[in-house]
Amino acid sequence: MALTCGIIGLPNVGKSTIFSALTAASVAVSNYPFCTIEPNSGVVQVPDERLHRLGAVIQPERLVPATVTFIDIAGLVRGAARGEGLGNRFLGHIRDVTAIAHVVRCFSDDRVIHIHGEVDPVTDIEVVNVELALADLDAAQKRIARQERMVKSHDRRLAKRAEREIILLKRIEAGLAENVPVRAMGLSREELGLVREVNFLTVKPVLYVLNADDDSLEQGNAYIHAAREHAAKEGAHTVVLSGQSEAEIARMEERERREFMDMLGIQASGLSRLIQAAYHLLGYITFFTTQGPEVRAWNIARGTHAQEAAGMIHSDFARGFIRAEVYPCRDVVAHGSEAALRQAGKLRLEGKEYVVQDGDVIRFRFNV
């Protein structure tokens, strides 16, 4: 299942530097706006020690981790919703992603131009959020106009649905006019389904990535504190990292990387925390399979049933589903082998309605 996280923010906040470190890709990084025009994308492995612990027990030929695709989207500016700075094009790229990593500048450096002349993370966040809300407001109004025509349809089913959608859209329109994102409007799953076709930008979950200097990673600074406070009011999560240092870390060998991180006083790289935060932001969990020559991690939405999970591997697994043999990853690590686990009676048989849990190891039985 494709998980995509768009990296957005104002120009010159470090988006492309962070993306380069994430993907170890070479992308253009320059000290002027709109360096990134076409979005770059890269598939990033989700760090998960459980996969390696499971592999140490099973001894497969290869380990296949779960992944998230990150997309580096060009910087937004005031007026983007009206087309400023190629805004319509960039906003369109955001519509294609599942979640948003909003990079916020939390460092001072006279050598790096700030598009507004001074560093103010709260203002920077609000500029981007206003543009996203304005774009959604325009989309809502256009959808209302379209559905008002559908109300006159001779197909009463379509007309009734249009009436329901208009009521909801007008409620959304009022919220957006007050700069309230769609995700904060308390919409039910049914209501979100009713307006899914609109593909609102502000319905997407957001993670704020606070790009700081090395000296502020442990204690923070005024910029970080202000940004965290603002994010807390939204109910959003934050990750603090130094884009420049992460780019250096990404180029290092393992021993050198560990020494450098120890010097900075960090246990895990900011990128690892960013990848994991983005993964969980999307509401996904991991299950594992051990069949054949590989141990593989699979990403699924929390609450997925066993038969649906089987279908991710192959449609035949879902179509001919019989049962799932399940055990938690930690159990096989504790017992030392699948055979010992089976002998201890720790392996469970589950039906198609079983809700897969994070860390489950599953072998699907099927017949087609």
N, C-alpha and C positions, 0 to 999 in steps of 0.2 A: 504494500500500500504506500503510495507516494506521499511523503510528508515534506512539505515545503515551507520554509521560513524566510520571509523577505527581510533583508537588512535595509532599514530606511533611516532618515534623519536629514538635518540640514547639510549643505555642502561643507566640506572640510572639518568634519567631526571625527573622522577616522574609520568610516564604513569600509572603504576598500582595503585599508591596512588590516583591519580585523578579518575581512573576508579572505585576504591573501594568506593570513596565518591559519585560518580555519581549514582552507582547502589546499594549502601549500602550492597554490596556483600563482602564476605571475600575471597580475592585472595592473592596469595603469593607475598610479597613485601620484597625484600632482597637487600643487598648492594653489588651485584655482577652481571655481565652481564648474559643475557639469563635466568633470573629467570622465565620469562614467555616464554614457548615454544608453548604449545597449546593455541590458542587465547581464552580468556574469553569473554563472551558476556552478555549484560544485557539490558533489555528494560526499558527506562527512560521516564517518563511523561514530556510532554512539558508544562512548566509553562504558564498559560494563565488566567489572571484575568477575562476575558470576560466569560469564562465557568462558573465561580462561580457567577458572576453577573446575568447571564442568569438563572442559577439554583435557585437563590434567588427569581426570579420572577415566574418561572414555577413551582417550588417546586416538582421536580421529586423524585423518590425513590433513584436514583443514578446518579452520574456524571461520564462520561467516557472521559478522556482526550485523546488528540492525543499523539503519542509516537514516539520516535526515538530509534533505537537499536545501542548501542555503543559496539565496539569490541576492546578489548585490545590486540594489536599485539606486539610481542616481538621486542626488540630493534634491529635496523639495525646498521651495522658497515661498514667501508670501505671494499670494495670487496664483498659486499652482492650479487651484480649482477653476480659475478663469483662463488657464493656459500659459501663465507666466513661467519662464524658464523651462519650456517644453513640458509643463506640468500635466497636461491631459495625458500625454504619452506615459509619463512616469506613474501617474495614478492608475493607469490601466495595467501596468505591470504589477502593482500591489494587489489588484483584484484577482490575480492568478495564484496567489499564495494562500496557504492555510493559516499561517500565524505571522506575527510581525515582531522583529527584534529592532527596537527603536534605539539607535545609538545616540547618546547625548554627551556633548563635550563637557568634561569636568576638570579641565586643566588650563593653566595659563601658559602661553608661549607666543611671544611677539613675532616669532618667525612664521607662525601659522595664522594666516588671515582668518578672522571671524567675519562672516557675511554681514553681521549687524554691528560690527565695530567693537563689541565687548562680549565677554563670556557671561552668560546668564542662563543656566540650564533650564530653569522653570519657564522663562520666556521662550526658549528654543523649543521645549516640549509643546507649549501652547500653540506656537506658530504652526507646527506640523499637524497637531490635533485639530486645529481650526480648519486647515485645508482639507483634511480627511472628512470632517463633518460637513463642510460646504459641498464637497463632491457628493456625499451621501444625500444631502438635502436636495440637490439637483436631481439625483437619481430617483428619490422618493416622489418628487413633484411630477417628473415625467411618467413614472409608473402610475400615479394617481390619474393623470390625464388619460392614459391608455385604458385603465380599468373602468373609468367613467364611460368610455365608449362601449366596453364589454357589457356593462349593466343593461344596455339596450338590446343585447343579443336575444334571439328567439330561443336559444338553448338556455332553459331556466337554470340548469345545473351550473353552467358557466357564469350566468348572470348573478346567481346567488353567491358564488365564490368571489366574484368581483366585488360585490357589495361588502362582504366580510373583509376582503383585503383592503378596500378603501378606508374602512373604519380604522383598521390597524395602521395603515400607512399614514393617516392623518395624525394619529397618536405619535408615530415615529417622527413625522415632520415637525411636530411641535417640540419634541425633545431635541432634535438636531438643531433647531433654531436657537435653542438655549445652550448649544455646544455640549449636549449630553450624548455620549457614544451609544450606539445601538446595544452594545453588549452590557451597558449599565441600566437598561430600561426594564429589566425584570421580565423579559418575554419568555413565555413557556416554549417547550419544544414544539408544540403544535403551531404556535404563532410564528416561530422562526421558520418552520417548514412552509408556512403560508407565503412568506416573503423571500424564500430562498433564491428564487430566480433573479431578484434585484442584486444579489451579491454585494451587500453593503460592506464598505471598507471598515467601518468602526464596529462591526460585529466580530471581527477577528480578534483573538486573544493577543495581548501585547506584553512583551518583556522589555524592560528598559535596561539597556547595556550602557553603564556609566564608564566612559573612557577617561581614565585618570592618569596622572604621572606616577612613577614608581614610588615616590616618597609618600604618597597618599593611600597606598593600597592597604596598609594595616590600620592606620588611625583615621583615614578619611580626610576630607577637607570641607570647607563651607559649601562648595559646589555640590559635592556628593550628598551632604546632609540635606540640602535644599531639594535636590532631585529625589532623594529617598522619601522625604516628607510628602512631596507632591504625588509620587507614585502610590504611597500608602493611602492617600485620599481616594485614589482611583481603584484601590484594591489590586494594584498591579505589582508584580515582583521585579526585583532589580538584581543585576549582576555587575560587580565592579571589577574592572580589569584595566591593564595598560596595553593598549593596542600595539604600541611600539615594542614593548618588551615581549609580548606574545609572538610578534613577528620574528623576533630574534630567537625565542625559545623554539619555534617551529622549525628553524633551520639547524638546530643543534643535534648532536648525537645524544643518546640516552644519558650517559654519565655526565656529560657537560650540562645537559638540561637540568638534571637533578641538583648539581652543584649551584647552578645559577638560581634555581628556585629556592634553594636553602638560603642563599645569600639575600634574596628578597623577602624571605620569611613566609613563603606560601607553600602549602601542602599539595594542592592540586592546581594545575594551570587554569587561568581564567577561561580559556577556551573549552576545557573539559566541563567546567561548571556551566558555561553558556550552552554547550551542546545538550547537556543533561536537562538544564532548565527549559530549553526550547522543546525538547522531547516531551517532558512532563506537562508543559504549558498546553500542548496540543491534546492532552488527556489520553496519552498512550501508555501502554505497558508492554512488557516483553515476555514472550514465552519461547521455549527452546525445543528443537527437535534433534534427535541423535541418530536418525536412520541413515544408512549408507555410509559413505566415507567422510561425512562432515557433521559437525555440531553447528547448528545455525540458530541465530536469534531472529525472531519475527516480531514486528511491531503491530499492535492491534489497539483499537479503541477500548478503553476501560468499559467493561460490561458486555463484551462480545461473548457469544455462546460458542460452544465447542464445534458445532457443525459449521458455523461461519468461519471460525479460525481454520478449520480443515480446508475450506474452500480457498483460502489464501494460498495454500501450497499447491493445490490442483483442484479443478472443478470436480474431477471424479471422486476426490476424497469427500467432498460435501454431498455429491449426488448419491454415492453408495455408502454413506456413513453408517457404521454399525455401533462403534463405541470408541471411547478414548481411554488409553492407559495413561494415568497421570501420577506424577509425584513432584514435590517441590525440589528445586535445584539443591537446596541446602541439605536435603536428606541423602542424596547420592554422594555428596561430598563427605558427609559424616560417616556413611557406611563404607565408602571406598570403592563400590562397584554397583552396577545395576543388578547383578546377580545376587549380591548380598542384600540389597534393598528388597528385591522380590522375595528372598528367603525370609526376611524379617516381616513380611506382610505389609510393607509400607506402600506398595503400588495399588492405586485405586482404579476402579473401572467406572467411568462416567458416561452418561448419555448425552444426546445432542443438545439438551437444554442447559448443560453445565456451563456456568459462567467462568471463563478462564481467568486465573489469578496471575498477578505479576510474579515471574520466576518459576512458573509451572514448566516442567519438562513433559512433553506429550508425544505419545506414539498413537497415530490414528489407525484404526482398523476399519476397512471398507470393502465393499464387494460391488463390482459393476459388471 
